[in-house]
């Protein structure tokens, strides 16, 4: 905020490029961009698929109780989660191999 009470920076004297104006009003130095996090996604996808599998088993154990309460569709939802999870896990295996350059076994042999 300027001393005149408005939030605009003072008008530059003469003609200045937007970059020069920015450098004049910039208060903090530029920090280097952080490094990107590199992690394998296969365990995350496999973990989610495992949770859907557990949910599918539980819906089959309590199938009658769920059907009586109008929640018989939960089994179909869990089955869909397992199928999509298997597809996603397969895709993450391919993406991890592409990104990290092969499997861990191949890297240990090299």
FIROKE-804467 format. One line per field, with one value per residue: residue in one letter; chain; residue number from 1; x, y, z of N, C-alpha, C, O in turn. Coordinates in steps of 0.001 Angstrom, whole numbers, m for minus. Atoms other than C-alpha are relative to their C-alpha. Example, Ala and Ser with C-alpha at 12.3 -4.5 7.8 and 13.67 -1.06 7.14 Angstrom:
2
residuo: (A;S);
cadena: (A;A);
num: (1;2);
nxx: (890;m820);
nyy: (m1190;m1190);
nzz: (0;m60);
caxx: (12300;13670);
cayy: (m4500;m1060);
cazz: (7800;7140);
cxx: (900;m770);
cyy: (1200;1090);
czz: (0;730);
oxx: (1936;m261);
oyy: (1181;2198);
ozz: (665;899);
REM end
This chain:
110
residuo: (X;X;X;X;X;X;X;X;X;X;X;X;X;X;X;X;X;X;X;X;X;X;X;X;X;X;X;X;X;X;X;X;X;X;X;X;X;X;X;X;X;X;X;X;X;X;X;X;X;X;X;X;X;X;X;X;X;X;X;X;X;X;X;X;X;X;X;X;X;X;X;X;X;X;X;X;X;X;X;X;X;X;X;X;X;X;X;X;X;X;X;X;X;X;X;X;X;X;X;X;X;X;X;X;X;X;X;X;X;X);
cadena: (A;A;A;A;A;A;A;A;A;A;A;A;A;A;A;A;A;A;A;A;A;A;A;A;A;A;A;A;A;A;A;A;A;A;A;A;A;A;A;A;A;A;A;A;A;A;A;A;A;A;A;A;A;A;A;A;A;A;A;A;A;A;A;A;A;A;A;A;A;A;A;A;A;A;A;A;A;A;A;A;A;A;A;A;A;A;A;A;A;A;A;A;A;A;A;A;A;A;A;A;A;A;A;A;A;A;A;A;A;A);
num: (1;2;3;4;5;6;7;8;9;10;11;12;13;14;15;16;17;18;19;20;21;22;23;24;25;26;27;28;29;30;31;32;33;34;35;36;37;38;39;40;41;42;43;44;45;46;47;48;49;50;51;52;53;54;55;56;57;58;59;60;61;62;63;64;65;66;67;68;69;70;71;72;73;74;75;76;77;78;79;80;81;82;83;84;85;86;87;88;89;90;91;92;93;94;95;96;97;98;99;100;101;102;103;104;105;106;107;108;109;110);
nxx: (844;m835;263;1212;1163;518;m811;m730;m1367;m110;m184;m1416;m333;m521;586;m697;642;631;m1001;m718;919;106;m1236;m22;922;m173;m550;m717;m800;549;m542;m34;1147;m347;m93;1223;m29;6;395;684;1442;544;463;1193;1119;211;612;1413;661;121;1116;1255;164;498;1394;779;142;934;1370;494;256;1219;882;1416;296;m17;1190;1160;8;23;m1374;m532;m844;m1361;m862;m318;m909;m1324;m524;m449;m1249;m1069;m320;m691;m1283;m922;m403;m869;m1278;m757;m472;m1066;m1197;m579;m499;m1190;m1121;m407;m564;m1182;m935;m45;388;m1074;m844;m909;m969;m942;m901;m893);
nyy: (m1172;m1193;m1001;m750;747;946;1213;20;m520;m1328;1;m183;m1173;425;1239;1191;1229;679;744;m958;m416;1130;85;m1119;192;1345;m110;1208;570;1206;1236;1043;909;1251;1175;791;1233;1186;1178;1019;m56;1356;411;m753;599;1353;m162;m323;1213;896;m485;350;1451;247;m439;993;1183;m337;m97;1356;586;m607;m205;32;m1195;m1161;66;m340;m1432;m764;m330;1133;m505;m225;1049;m369;m1153;511;749;m1005;m555;985;68;m1240;22;883;m715;m1099;541;393;m1223;m583;824;m439;m1368;20;548;m1007;m1163;335;754;1441;474;m28;1161;m350;m978;701;781;m888);
nzz: (0;100;m1032;344;m446;993;57;1255;m106;615;1451;322;779;1282;496;m482;429;m1139;m754;m843;m1054;m930;m771;m936;m1119;m552;m1346;m415;1088;605;m546;1023;m29;m675;861;59;m777;847;m752;781;m205;m33;m1335;m370;734;m522;m1317;208;501;m1149;m828;688;m110;m1351;m12;747;m863;m1074;526;230;m1312;m536;1152;m380;m797;895;864;m818;m291;1251;412;745;1090;m480;553;1385;m69;m386;1137;973;m528;195;1436;377;m693;724;1220;m421;m456;1199;655;m816;206;1273;m157;m853;777;969;m693;m775;826;m240;m1324;m1007;257;1101;m481;m871;837;749);
caxx: (0;1409;1549;m1382;m3691;m4251;m2950;m1435;2324;3465;3412;6845;8534;9237;8469;9348;8696;6430;9453;11326;8257;7931;11583;11082;8149;9260;9988;11237;14006;13059;13502;14527;11695;11555;12496;9591;8727;9562;7677;6337;2570;2130;2005;m611;m2840;m2331;m3216;m6460;m7313;m6657;m9074;m11777;m11138;m11643;m14847;m16038;m15381;m17249;m20230;m20420;m20218;m23032;m24966;m28313;m28147;m27253;m30076;m32597;m31572;m31695;m27932;m27514;m25818;m22749;m21379;m21588;m19875;m17015;m16666;m16436;m13750;m11740;m11968;m11016;m8260;m6755;m6765;m5244;m2582;m1583;m1363;773;3157;3673;4041;6522;8638;8641;9417;11982;13558;12654;11807;13818;15129;16580;18247;19797;21300;22882);
cayy: (0;3366;6421;7988;5258;3330;m112;767;1172;4651;5467;5111;8170;7740;4628;1267;m2240;m4442;m6517;m3480;m2371;m5833;m5848;m2480;m3600;m7177;m7670;m11265;m12927;m15677;m19107;m22105;m24446;m27521;m30842;m32989;m35877;m39162;m42106;m45330;m45364;m49149;m49752;m47032;m48492;m52012;m50840;m49292;m52469;m54485;m52276;m52781;m56539;m56529;m54543;m57083;m59973;m58193;m57449;m61134;m62146;m59732;m60096;m60966;m58145;m55645;m56845;m56560;m52961;m51972;m51895;m54928;m52768;m52351;m55674;m54497;m51252;m53136;m55470;m52451;m50989;m54206;m54330;m50674;m51124;m54050;m52013;m49028;m51154;m52611;m49107;m47927;m50874;m49815;m46139;m46904;m49064;m46312;m43589;m45398;m47398;m50993;m53102;m53194;m56660;m55320;m52436;m54814;m56952;m53936);
cazz: (0;m918;1324;m586;704;m2530;m3304;m6669;m7041;m7927;m11628;m13172;m14522;m18206;m20217;m18717;m19913;m17798;m16823;m15542;m13614;m12086;m11035;m9343;m7193;m6568;m2884;m2594;m4555;m6960;m5458;m7538;m8450;m6222;m7728;m8840;m6576;m8244;m6850;m8206;m8661;m8926;m5132;m4734;m7447;m6089;m2577;m3800;m5683;m2530;m581;m3250;m3097;668;180;m2401;3;2791;560;m291;3378;4287;1015;2641;5184;2471;220;3076;3732;41;m396;m2604;m5225;m3007;m4284;m7889;m6916;m5222;m8210;m10517;m8243;m8449;m12256;m12699;m10100;m12016;m15225;m13403;m11757;m15125;m16562;m13649;m14114;m17725;m16779;m13984;m16284;m18867;m16333;m14206;m17015;m16319;m13334;m10109;m11023;m14283;m12434;m9862;m12638;m14346);
cxx: (886;m378;m1242;m1266;m595;948;805;1423;79;284;1467;210;664;m660;856;m748;m669;1004;788;m882;m140;1245;72;m873;142;712;807;817;m674;697;44;m1213;409;63;m1312;165;m78;m328;m752;m1480;m623;m447;m1266;m1228;m305;m650;m1482;m794;m197;m1164;m1350;m254;m532;m1470;m892;m224;m1011;m1438;m567;m309;m1338;m1038;m1471;m388;m35;m1236;m1249;m101;22;1371;662;949;1444;965;417;976;1414;638;516;1308;1171;422;760;1377;1023;493;967;1358;865;549;1137;1295;709;600;1254;1204;519;730;1319;961;122;m393;1191;966;1005;1050;1021;1020;1020;1147);
cyy: (1231;990;822;m752;m918;m1188;m107;498;1362;m120;250;1278;m466;m1295;m1180;m1224;m651;m776;925;466;m1101;m92;1106;m270;m1373;102;m1225;m534;m1250;m1211;m1044;m917;m1290;m1148;m768;m1274;m1174;m1200;m955;7;m1389;m421;728;m590;m1400;51;340;m1194;m1010;425;m326;m1501;m384;408;m999;m1252;273;110;m1376;m712;505;264;63;1235;1252;19;380;1491;861;404;m1155;416;226;m1043;314;1181;m467;m797;944;626;m938;m38;1241;62;m884;663;1129;m479;m424;1230;648;m803;447;1395;46;m564;1023;1154;m313;m912;m1464;m353;58;m1160;317;992;m661;m795;876;516);
czz: (0;1098;m308;401;m1049;m92;m1284;213;m679;m1494;m309;m790;m1289;m442;473;m509;1211;846;920;1154;1050;873;1054;1226;656;1350;424;m1163;m550;587;m1106;155;717;m988;53;816;m968;864;m901;361;102;1397;440;m685;521;1381;m95;m492;1126;903;m647;80;1379;100;m733;845;1109;m504;m298;1318;555;m1088;402;804;m872;m893;778;278;m1270;m507;m739;m1116;449;m546;m1423;m27;349;m1135;m1088;451;m190;m1465;m445;668;m682;m1279;353;472;m1186;m719;780;m92;m1278;144;862;m742;m993;697;702;m747;337;1412;949;m218;m1113;461;915;m802;m713;825);
oxx: (1854;m1352;m1781;m2360;m1587;2074;1450;1647;m723;963;2088;m644;1615;m1603;2080;m1970;m306;847;1054;m410;m174;1139;660;m515;m476;1716;1694;397;m1426;1922;m793;m1696;1515;m587;m1969;1232;m958;465;m1399;m1845;m1765;m1541;m2092;m2262;m1471;m1495;m2296;m1930;m1228;m1918;m2289;m1405;m1402;m2277;m2010;m1328;m1851;m2374;m1781;m1239;m2112;m1816;m2191;m1444;m884;m1819;m2118;m1203;148;1490;1873;1754;2318;2126;1573;1861;2383;1844;1562;2199;2278;1615;1783;2337;2200;1674;1983;2375;2070;1680;2068;2383;1926;1711;2186;2314;1726;1738;2258;1989;1238;m628;2325;2166;2178;2188;2186;2178;2110;1977);
oyy: (1301;790;1468;m196;m1589;m1140;m1130;1424;1674;m1047;1141;1695;m1247;m1760;m1178;m1201;m358;m865;573;615;m824;m309;916;118;m1635;801;m1100;m435;m1925;m1250;m1016;m1141;m1792;m1124;m818;m1888;m1228;m1600;m550;98;m1517;m972;156;m795;m1776;m787;m197;m1412;m1680;m418;m725;m1926;m1247;m296;m1266;m1797;m576;m288;m1576;m1516;m260;1213;946;1824;2123;1078;1068;2024;2083;1309;m1350;m388;434;m728;114;1250;m5;m703;698;854;m496;m50;1138;547;m532;577;1309;153;m175;1220;1189;m232;629;1644;790;m48;1157;1654;482;m1308;m1961;518;263;m1011;m46;936;m262;m901;407;1274);
ozz: (758;1823;591;303;m764;403;m1515;993;m1559;m1937;270;m1572;m1250;198;341;m660;2350;2064;2069;2280;2249;2080;2119;2338;1688;1485;1267;m2316;152;700;m2008;1265;515;m2033;1093;828;m1827;1717;m1867;1533;544;1523;1152;m49;634;1696;657;m72;1188;1389;42;173;1498;707;m294;860;1408;190;m236;1384;1129;m988;m65;573;m680;m1126;242;413;m1189;m1333;m638;m1587;m393;m806;m1796;m880;m252;m1361;m1688;m368;m498;m1768;m1122;69;m753;m1615;m317;185;m1206;m1206;183;m12;m1294;m324;557;m605;m1192;198;655;m199;490;2249;516;14;m1019;m3;920;m398;m1039;322);
REM end
